[in-house]
Amino acid sequence: MRRTAVSFGLLVVALAFIFWALMPANPVSIGIMAGAATGFVNLMMLWLRSGTIVQANFVRAAVGLQVNFFARAAVLVLVLLILRRLVGTSGDIAFLGGFLLEEAVVLILAVKEQR
């Protein structure tokens, strides 16, 4: 990923943190902040592993992609379960919104920078 995509991803996380700081007890603001931060961590996990997967042979690359997918999915499910316990269903829905917003912003900018 390029520097612009990462900087806009961090900007989305910072804006989500500011939104949470304005209303810290609100489950929606907690969910959005957690979703944006988890989305950013998820993308960084993917980006850090991409270089090693590209250099591996076909079988090792396939296994690496499976492990990478399951590790990122485990982080996502773990955070969702913790949020459900802490703030309920509204926090989970807000989490998914923040997560998808973060993924969309960073991935769209990363694809545009590759052209």
VEXZAGU-938912 format. One record per residue: residue in one letter; x, y, z of N, C-alpha, C in turn. Coordinates in nm, 3 decimals. Example, Ala and Ser with C-alpha at 12.3 -4.5 7.8 and 13.67 -1.06 7.14 Angstrom:
VEXZAGU-938912
+------+---------+---------+---------+---------+---------+---------+---------+---------+---------+
: code :      nx :      ny :      nz :     cax :     cay :     caz :      cx :      cy :      cz :
+------+---------+---------+---------+---------+---------+---------+---------+---------+---------+
:    A :   1.319 :  -0.569 :   0.780 :   1.230 :  -0.450 :   0.780 :   1.320 :  -0.330 :   0.780 :
:    S :   1.285 :  -0.225 :   0.708 :   1.367 :  -0.106 :   0.714 :   1.290 :   0.003 :   0.787 :
+------+---------+---------+---------+---------+---------+---------+---------+---------+---------+
end
This chain:
VEXZAGU-938912
+------+---------+---------+---------+---------+---------+---------+---------+---------+---------+
: code :      nx :      ny :      nz :     cax :     cay :     caz :      cx :      cy :      cz :
+------+---------+---------+---------+---------+---------+---------+---------+---------+---------+
:    M :   0.084 :  -0.118 :   0.000 :   0.000 :   0.000 :   0.000 :   0.088 :   0.123 :   0.000 :
:    R :   0.037 :   0.224 :  -0.058 :   0.112 :   0.347 :  -0.068 :   0.089 :   0.436 :   0.053 :
:    R :   0.171 :   0.536 :   0.062 :   0.168 :   0.628 :   0.175 :   0.036 :   0.704 :   0.185 :
:    T :  -0.022 :   0.743 :   0.073 :  -0.148 :   0.818 :   0.075 :  -0.262 :   0.733 :   0.131 :
:    A :  -0.270 :   0.608 :   0.088 :  -0.376 :   0.519 :   0.137 :  -0.363 :   0.497 :   0.287 :
:    V :  -0.241 :   0.476 :   0.334 :  -0.220 :   0.455 :   0.477 :  -0.251 :   0.582 :   0.555 :
:    S :  -0.213 :   0.697 :   0.502 :  -0.240 :   0.822 :   0.575 :  -0.390 :   0.851 :   0.581 :
:    F :  -0.465 :   0.824 :   0.474 :  -0.609 :   0.841 :   0.480 :  -0.674 :   0.738 :   0.573 :
:    G :  -0.620 :   0.618 :   0.578 :  -0.669 :   0.519 :   0.673 :  -0.649 :   0.565 :   0.817 :
:    L :  -0.532 :   0.620 :   0.845 :  -0.508 :   0.674 :   0.979 :  -0.598 :   0.794 :   1.008 :
:    L :  -0.628 :   0.873 :   0.906 :  -0.719 :   0.987 :   0.924 :  -0.858 :   0.939 :   0.961 :
:    V :  -0.906 :   0.832 :   0.897 :  -1.038 :   0.777 :   0.931 :  -1.039 :   0.726 :   1.075 :
:    V :  -0.931 :   0.661 :   1.117 :  -0.922 :   0.613 :   1.255 :  -0.921 :   0.731 :   1.351 :
:    A :  -0.848 :   0.838 :   1.318 :  -0.844 :   0.956 :   1.405 :  -0.981 :   1.022 :   1.414 :
:    L :  -1.052 :   1.031 :   1.302 :  -1.187 :   1.089 :   1.305 :  -1.282 :   1.003 :   1.388 :
:    A :  -1.269 :   0.872 :   1.377 :  -1.352 :   0.783 :   1.459 :  -1.319 :   0.799 :   1.607 :
:    F :  -1.191 :   0.820 :   1.638 :  -1.152 :   0.843 :   1.777 :  -1.209 :   0.974 :   1.830 :
:    I :  -1.208 :   1.078 :   1.747 :  -1.266 :   1.206 :   1.788 :  -1.416 :   1.191 :   1.810 :
:    F :  -1.483 :   1.117 :   1.720 :  -1.627 :   1.091 :   1.735 :  -1.653 :   1.017 :   1.866 :
:    W :  -1.567 :   0.921 :   1.900 :  -1.583 :   0.849 :   2.025 :  -1.555 :   0.939 :   2.145 :
:    A :  -1.455 :   1.027 :   2.135 :  -1.421 :   1.116 :   2.246 :  -1.534 :   1.214 :   2.277 :
:    L :  -1.612 :   1.251 :   2.175 :  -1.724 :   1.342 :   2.197 :  -1.839 :   1.273 :   2.270 :
:    M :  -1.859 :   1.145 :   2.243 :  -1.966 :   1.067 :   2.307 :  -1.911 :   0.932 :   2.353 :
:    P :  -1.834 :   0.928 :   2.463 :  -1.766 :   0.803 :   2.500 :  -1.858 :   0.692 :   2.548 :
:    A :  -1.976 :   0.723 :   2.598 :  -2.065 :   0.618 :   2.649 :  -2.161 :   0.565 :   2.544 :
:    N :  -2.160 :   0.624 :   2.427 :  -2.251 :   0.586 :   2.320 :  -2.200 :   0.457 :   2.252 :
:    P :  -2.283 :   0.352 :   2.245 :  -2.238 :   0.227 :   2.182 :  -2.204 :   0.243 :   2.034 :
:    V :  -2.271 :   0.334 :   1.966 :  -2.243 :   0.354 :   1.823 :  -2.104 :   0.412 :   1.804 :
:    S :  -2.067 :   0.511 :   1.884 :  -1.934 :   0.571 :   1.869 :  -1.825 :   0.472 :   1.907 :
:    I :  -1.850 :   0.388 :   2.007 :  -1.754 :   0.284 :   2.044 :  -1.739 :   0.184 :   1.929 :
:    G :  -1.850 :   0.145 :   1.869 :  -1.846 :   0.050 :   1.759 :  -1.774 :   0.104 :   1.636 :
:    I :  -1.800 :   0.231 :   1.603 :  -1.734 :   0.291 :   1.486 :  -1.584 :   0.301 :   1.509 :
:    M :  -1.544 :   0.344 :   1.629 :  -1.402 :   0.356 :   1.657 :  -1.334 :   0.218 :   1.652 :
:    A :  -1.395 :   0.119 :   1.714 :  -1.337 :  -0.016 :   1.713 :  -1.335 :  -0.073 :   1.572 :
:    G :  -1.437 :  -0.047 :   1.493 :  -1.441 :  -0.096 :   1.355 :  -1.334 :  -0.034 :   1.268 :
:    A :  -1.316 :   0.097 :   1.280 :  -1.214 :   0.164 :   1.200 :  -1.075 :   0.117 :   1.239 :
:    A :  -1.049 :   0.104 :   1.369 :  -0.917 :   0.059 :   1.414 :  -0.892 :  -0.086 :   1.373 :
:    T :  -0.993 :  -0.172 :   1.386 :  -0.977 :  -0.312 :   1.346 :  -0.958 :  -0.324 :   1.195 :
:    G :  -1.030 :  -0.244 :   1.118 :  -1.012 :  -0.245 :   0.973 :  -0.871 :  -0.205 :   0.934 :
:    F :  -0.817 :  -0.106 :   1.003 :  -0.681 :  -0.062 :   0.972 :  -0.580 :  -0.172 :   1.007 :
:    V :  -0.597 :  -0.233 :   1.124 :  -0.507 :  -0.342 :   1.165 :  -0.520 :  -0.459 :   1.068 :
:    N :  -0.640 :  -0.488 :   1.024 :  -0.665 :  -0.596 :   0.930 :  -0.591 :  -0.571 :   0.799 :
:    L :  -0.599 :  -0.450 :   0.749 :  -0.529 :  -0.418 :   0.624 :  -0.377 :  -0.421 :   0.642 :
:    M :  -0.329 :  -0.378 :   0.756 :  -0.185 :  -0.383 :   0.780 :  -0.136 :  -0.527 :   0.789 :
:    M :  -0.216 :  -0.615 :   0.851 :  -0.179 :  -0.757 :   0.855 :  -0.172 :  -0.815 :   0.715 :
:    L :  -0.266 :  -0.778 :   0.630 :  -0.266 :  -0.826 :   0.492 :  -0.146 :  -0.772 :   0.415 :
:    W :  -0.117 :  -0.645 :   0.432 :  -0.008 :  -0.581 :   0.358 :   0.127 :  -0.637 :   0.401 :
:    L :   0.146 :  -0.661 :   0.530 :   0.274 :  -0.712 :   0.577 :   0.300 :  -0.854 :   0.528 :
:    R :   0.196 :  -0.933 :   0.512 :   0.212 :  -1.072 :   0.466 :   0.220 :  -1.083 :   0.314 :
:    S :   0.181 :  -0.981 :   0.242 :   0.174 :  -0.993 :   0.096 :   0.311 :  -1.015 :   0.033 :
:    G :   0.415 :  -0.955 :   0.085 :   0.548 :  -0.972 :   0.029 :   0.601 :  -1.113 :   0.044 :
:    T :   0.574 :  -1.177 :   0.155 :   0.622 :  -1.314 :   0.176 :   0.541 :  -1.414 :   0.096 :
:    I :   0.413 :  -1.386 :   0.075 :   0.329 :  -1.478 :  -0.002 :   0.366 :  -1.474 :  -0.150 :
:    V :   0.399 :  -1.358 :  -0.201 :   0.434 :  -1.344 :  -0.343 :   0.562 :  -1.420 :  -0.374 :
:    Q :   0.657 :  -1.422 :  -0.280 :   0.785 :  -1.487 :  -0.305 :   0.782 :  -1.638 :  -0.282 :
:    A :   0.677 :  -1.691 :  -0.223 :   0.670 :  -1.834 :  -0.195 :   0.624 :  -1.912 :  -0.318 :
:    N :   0.647 :  -2.044 :  -0.316 :   0.596 :  -2.125 :  -0.426 :   0.444 :  -2.139 :  -0.413 :
:    F :   0.382 :  -2.207 :  -0.507 :   0.235 :  -2.210 :  -0.515 :   0.170 :  -2.271 :  -0.391 :
:    V :   0.220 :  -2.385 :  -0.345 :   0.160 :  -2.454 :  -0.230 :   0.177 :  -2.372 :  -0.103 :
:    R :   0.297 :  -2.321 :  -0.081 :   0.320 :  -2.239 :   0.039 :   0.240 :  -2.110 :   0.034 :
:    A :   0.224 :  -2.053 :  -0.085 :   0.145 :  -1.931 :  -0.099 :  -0.002 :  -1.957 :  -0.066 :
:    A :  -0.054 :  -2.072 :  -0.113 :  -0.194 :  -2.105 :  -0.084 :  -0.216 :  -2.126 :   0.065 :
:    V :  -0.124 :  -2.196 :   0.129 :  -0.135 :  -2.218 :   0.274 :  -0.120 :  -2.085 :   0.348 :
:    G :  -0.029 :  -2.002 :   0.302 :  -0.010 :  -1.871 :   0.365 :  -0.132 :  -1.783 :   0.353 :
:    L :  -0.199 :  -1.788 :   0.237 :  -0.321 :  -1.710 :   0.220 :  -0.432 :  -1.761 :   0.312 :
:    Q :  -0.441 :  -1.893 :   0.329 :  -0.543 :  -1.949 :   0.418 :  -0.518 :  -1.908 :   0.562 :
:    V :  -0.393 :  -1.919 :   0.607 :  -0.359 :  -1.881 :   0.744 :  -0.383 :  -1.732 :   0.763 :
:    N :  -0.344 :  -1.651 :   0.665 :  -0.363 :  -1.507 :   0.673 :  -0.512 :  -1.473 :   0.682 :
:    F :  -0.594 :  -1.539 :   0.602 :  -0.738 :  -1.514 :   0.604 :  -0.799 :  -1.551 :   0.739 :
:    F :  -0.761 :  -1.668 :   0.791 :  -0.816 :  -1.713 :   0.918 :  -0.769 :  -1.626 :   1.034 :
:    A :  -0.647 :  -1.578 :   1.029 :  -0.597 :  -1.490 :   1.134 :  -0.674 :  -1.358 :   1.133 :
:    R :  -0.695 :  -1.302 :   1.016 :  -0.769 :  -1.175 :   1.008 :  -0.914 :  -1.195 :   1.045 :
:    A :  -0.975 :  -1.306 :   1.005 :  -1.114 :  -1.334 :   1.041 :  -1.127 :  -1.356 :   1.192 :
:    A :  -1.027 :  -1.419 :   1.252 :  -1.031 :  -1.442 :   1.397 :  -1.026 :  -1.310 :   1.473 :
:    V :  -0.944 :  -1.217 :   1.427 :  -0.940 :  -1.085 :   1.491 :  -1.075 :  -1.017 :   1.479 :
:    L :  -1.136 :  -1.023 :   1.364 :  -1.266 :  -0.961 :   1.341 :  -1.374 :  -1.021 :   1.431 :
:    V :  -1.380 :  -1.153 :   1.437 :  -1.481 :  -1.219 :   1.520 :  -1.457 :  -1.193 :   1.668 :
:    L :  -1.333 :  -1.194 :   1.710 :  -1.301 :  -1.167 :   1.850 :  -1.346 :  -1.028 :   1.893 :
:    V :  -1.318 :  -0.929 :   1.811 :  -1.361 :  -0.792 :   1.844 :  -1.512 :  -0.782 :   1.842 :
:    L :  -1.578 :  -0.847 :   1.747 :  -1.725 :  -0.846 :   1.745 :  -1.784 :  -0.907 :   1.871 :
:    L :  -1.728 :  -1.017 :   1.916 :  -1.778 :  -1.081 :   2.038 :  -1.756 :  -0.995 :   2.161 :
:    I :  -1.642 :  -0.931 :   2.168 :  -1.615 :  -0.842 :   2.282 :  -1.711 :  -0.724 :   2.280 :
:    L :  -1.734 :  -0.666 :   2.163 :  -1.827 :  -0.553 :   2.153 :  -1.969 :  -0.594 :   2.188 :
:    R :  -2.011 :  -0.710 :   2.144 :  -2.146 :  -0.755 :   2.177 :  -2.162 :  -0.767 :   2.328 :
:    R :  -2.060 :  -0.817 :   2.394 :  -2.065 :  -0.832 :   2.540 :  -2.068 :  -0.694 :   2.607 :
:    L :  -1.991 :  -0.599 :   2.555 :  -1.980 :  -0.468 :   2.620 :  -2.096 :  -0.373 :   2.590 :
:    V :  -2.134 :  -0.364 :   2.463 :  -2.231 :  -0.260 :   2.424 :  -2.355 :  -0.311 :   2.354 :
:    G :  -2.362 :  -0.437 :   2.321 :  -2.483 :  -0.490 :   2.258 :  -2.479 :  -0.485 :   2.106 :
:    T :  -2.595 :  -0.509 :   2.047 :  -2.606 :  -0.523 :   1.902 :  -2.579 :  -0.393 :   1.827 :
:    S :  -2.618 :  -0.280 :   1.883 :  -2.594 :  -0.153 :   1.812 :  -2.445 :  -0.126 :   1.795 :
:    G :  -2.364 :  -0.167 :   1.891 :  -2.220 :  -0.154 :   1.877 :  -2.164 :  -0.244 :   1.769 :
:    D :  -2.221 :  -0.363 :   1.755 :  -2.177 :  -0.455 :   1.649 :  -2.207 :  -0.400 :   1.511 :
:    I :  -2.325 :  -0.346 :   1.495 :  -2.362 :  -0.290 :   1.364 :  -2.275 :  -0.169 :   1.332 :
:    A :  -2.252 :  -0.084 :   1.431 :  -2.164 :   0.031 :   1.409 :  -2.021 :  -0.014 :   1.382 :
:    F :  -1.978 :  -0.122 :   1.446 :  -1.846 :  -0.178 :   1.421 :  -1.831 :  -0.218 :   1.274 :
:    L :  -1.930 :  -0.288 :   1.223 :  -1.924 :  -0.330 :   1.083 :  -1.922 :  -0.209 :   0.989 :
:    G :  -1.997 :  -0.106 :   1.023 :  -1.995 :   0.016 :   0.942 :  -1.858 :   0.082 :   0.942 :
:    G :  -1.798 :   0.095 :   1.059 :  -1.664 :   0.153 :   1.068 :  -1.560 :   0.068 :   0.999 :
:    F :  -1.572 :  -0.063 :   1.013 :  -1.479 :  -0.156 :   0.950 :  -1.486 :  -0.145 :   0.798 :
:    L :  -1.607 :  -0.148 :   0.744 :  -1.622 :  -0.141 :   0.598 :  -1.583 :  -0.005 :   0.544 :
:    L :  -1.608 :   0.101 :   0.619 :  -1.565 :   0.235 :   0.577 :  -1.414 :   0.241 :   0.566 :
:    E :  -1.346 :   0.191 :   0.668 :  -1.199 :   0.190 :   0.667 :  -1.144 :   0.107 :   0.551 :
:    E :  -1.200 :  -0.011 :   0.532 :  -1.154 :  -0.098 :   0.423 :  -1.176 :  -0.030 :   0.287 :
:    A :  -1.291 :   0.031 :   0.270 :  -1.322 :   0.096 :   0.141 :  -1.228 :   0.212 :   0.114 :
:    V :  -1.207 :   0.298 :   0.212 :  -1.121 :   0.415 :   0.191 :  -0.980 :   0.372 :   0.154 :
:    V :  -0.923 :   0.282 :   0.231 :  -0.784 :   0.243 :   0.207 :  -0.769 :   0.164 :   0.077 :
:    L :  -0.860 :   0.070 :   0.052 :  -0.846 :  -0.011 :  -0.069 :  -0.869 :   0.069 :  -0.197 :
:    I :  -0.966 :   0.160 :  -0.195 :  -0.990 :   0.244 :  -0.314 :  -0.868 :   0.331 :  -0.343 :
:    L :  -0.812 :   0.392 :  -0.240 :  -0.694 :   0.476 :  -0.261 :  -0.573 :   0.393 :  -0.303 :
:    A :  -0.559 :   0.273 :  -0.250 :  -0.446 :   0.188 :  -0.288 :  -0.457 :   0.146 :  -0.435 :
:    V :  -0.577 :   0.116 :  -0.481 :  -0.596 :   0.078 :  -0.622 :  -0.572 :   0.198 :  -0.713 :
:    K :  -0.618 :   0.316 :  -0.672 :  -0.595 :   0.436 :  -0.754 :  -0.447 :   0.469 :  -0.764 :
:    E :  -0.371 :   0.444 :  -0.657 :  -0.228 :   0.476 :  -0.658 :  -0.149 :   0.378 :  -0.745 :
:    Q :  -0.200 :   0.260 :  -0.767 :  -0.129 :   0.163 :  -0.850 :  -0.138 :   0.196 :  -0.997 :
:    R :  -0.232 :   0.277 :  -1.036 :  -0.247 :   0.311 :  -1.178 :  -0.151 :   0.415 :  -1.222 :
+------+---------+---------+---------+---------+---------+---------+---------+---------+---------+
end
